[in-house]
Amino acid sequence: MTPSARLSAAIEVLADIEARRRPAPDALKDWGLAHRFAGSKDRAAIASLVYDALRRRASAAYIMGEGSPRAVLLGSLVLARGLDAAAIAALCTGERFAPEPLSAEEARRLADPDLSDAPAAIAGDFPDWLAEDLSAAFGDRLVEEMQALAARAPIDIRTNTLKTERARLQPLLAHLNPEPTHHAPTGLRFSAGEDGRGPTLQVTPEFLKGLFEIQDEGSQVVAALVGVAPGMQVVDLCAGGGGKTLELAALMDNSGQVFATDADVRRLAPIHDRLTRAGVRNVQVRTPKGRGDEPLADLTGKIDLVLVDAPCTGIGTWRRNPDTKWRVRPGALDERMKEQDLVLDRAAKLVKKGGRIGYITCSVLPRENDARVAAFLERHPGFVSVDPGELLALAPDTLSERDDLISPAGLGLQLSPLRTGTDGFYCAVLERSR
Ligand SMILES: C[S@@+](CC[C@H](N)C(=O)[O-])C[C@H]1O[C@@H](n2cnc3c(N)ncnc32)[C@H](O)[C@@H]1O
């Protein structure tokens, strides 16, 4: 396919997403099935155009003066890819599969993309209804923070230290140009190429041998801050597919015990293969046997550390999942907050005296973060929150002096693309004092 034909295809996919309110991956898959002549490079390039357009949907519509799929796509070529009006006009020839030529109005707007008077929700590309929450999170750096969350994300991996070390892994992947991550001690980072796509790491022999896991650097950092150590009895209460379980096992050097579970058995299912591939030997998976089953009943009051990698809106991962930002609704936020309270209450039962809960979200909203911790402390007077200064002391050297990472109500730490070059992650630790 020509670059112009890919633009037309991306406009078609954006129209489908809008008309049928579909998740972007589903719409892209359908397009691929209906256009089997398109090769994998074409499909990847179209996906990248669609994701760039979704990342900048509000600002692209603003500079173009309208929100049609074509306008958003054209606007995003300027905002996300730095193309100028002449380059875009050269792609929009109207010939064969190319988009129609630019109108005079489109050409004028593309030549002068001005966001200086745009409201914060437009300049920062986020839904209006979240303005208050996000202002509470970021104060006068709101627009800068949100623009960083609307940029493309690199791909990070975590070296599986049960099998190798970063200095040995990096040369094996040298053909893909990884750089050591700035903060996480065992991470490597791959930049996205010109088209916004990173390397397909899952097909490398090193991945298949379990030498690394794909995991954002922020996720790597927060899981290491909750104070896990070899020999501990640990519960990973929201283990899902096991991303953090694998990191816990590595940090514990395969000693002690991790009990991994999740309310959703389908999400938990892939964990078994991942544990095997990674050479993990200290994890017991506890799969619930139907609704209402408590597979951890025998562990009440016995656990040193319960990791709560809580269900959340995922706003901190908007760089990677830009369509979710336009689909998240206030009702979903309310639901997630209820689940967060429930899962924290469940964790409280498991912790022994002097033991801890590590509460993690990939959100930047204080209502999912500090406010949930504060509400938990109200409900559970036997717990205290660990001073975030102590968490910083455990952090890699590059972060240990970063008081600016302390969350707005001072109960935890907040990472973000602007602050730490990672996804947006929150982390707080609660200790059982009696
Ligand atoms: C952020 S995801 C976990 C991701 C996972 N830890 C990883 O690193 O790949 C949150 C998980 O919480 C689970 N969950 C929601 N409510 C729960 C509950 N009450 N108890 C246990 N798990 C719950 C969801 O099914 C979901 O898999």
The ligand as an ORCA input file, in Angstrom:
! r2SCAN-3c Opt
* xyz 0 1
  C      -4.194     -3.840     37.215
  S      -4.851     -5.412     36.971
  C      -3.556     -6.465     37.519
  C      -2.354     -6.546     36.625
  C      -1.315     -7.567     37.070
  N      -0.952     -7.421     38.464
  C      -0.039     -7.518     36.249
  O       0.988     -6.988     36.724
  O      -0.081     -8.018     35.108
  C      -6.045     -5.530     38.262
  C      -6.634     -6.908     38.493
  O      -7.460     -6.863     39.664
  C      -8.431     -7.883     39.545
  N      -9.461     -7.668     40.593
  C     -10.499     -6.805     40.602
  N     -11.182     -6.893     41.771
  C     -10.555     -7.840     42.523
  C     -10.777     -8.419     43.818
  N     -11.782     -8.006     44.604
  N      -9.918     -9.368     44.264
  C      -8.882     -9.783     43.469
  N      -8.642     -9.285     42.233
  C      -9.456     -8.330     41.763
  C      -8.856     -7.770     38.096
  O      -9.427     -8.962     37.631
  C      -7.532     -7.440     37.391
  O      -6.933     -8.591     36.852
*
